[in-house]
């Protein structure tokens, strides 16, 4: 198993926490501003609501894809690994002195 440096783990955890934070507060913003007063055709609050809803939908779709991939990986047993052998001069240990 490959050992991952602690810095990479920390940065990954920090980015994951930030994304969760963004999705949660986007949801709060949608709930809080759903019944706002429209200012006209180009309402800034409506635009922000659309952006927040797209963010939530994107992360919901990504989360569903991750869960589906993990489920498929856990259900399908891998009995052995298949390696494809490519015959190259390096793998055949051929000297290329001209």
Secondary structure, DSSP 8 states (H G I E B T S, - for coil): -----HHHHHHHHHHHHHHHHHHHHHHHHHHHTTT----STT-HHHHHHHHHHHHHHHHHHHHHHHHHHHHHHHHS---S--------TTTTT-----
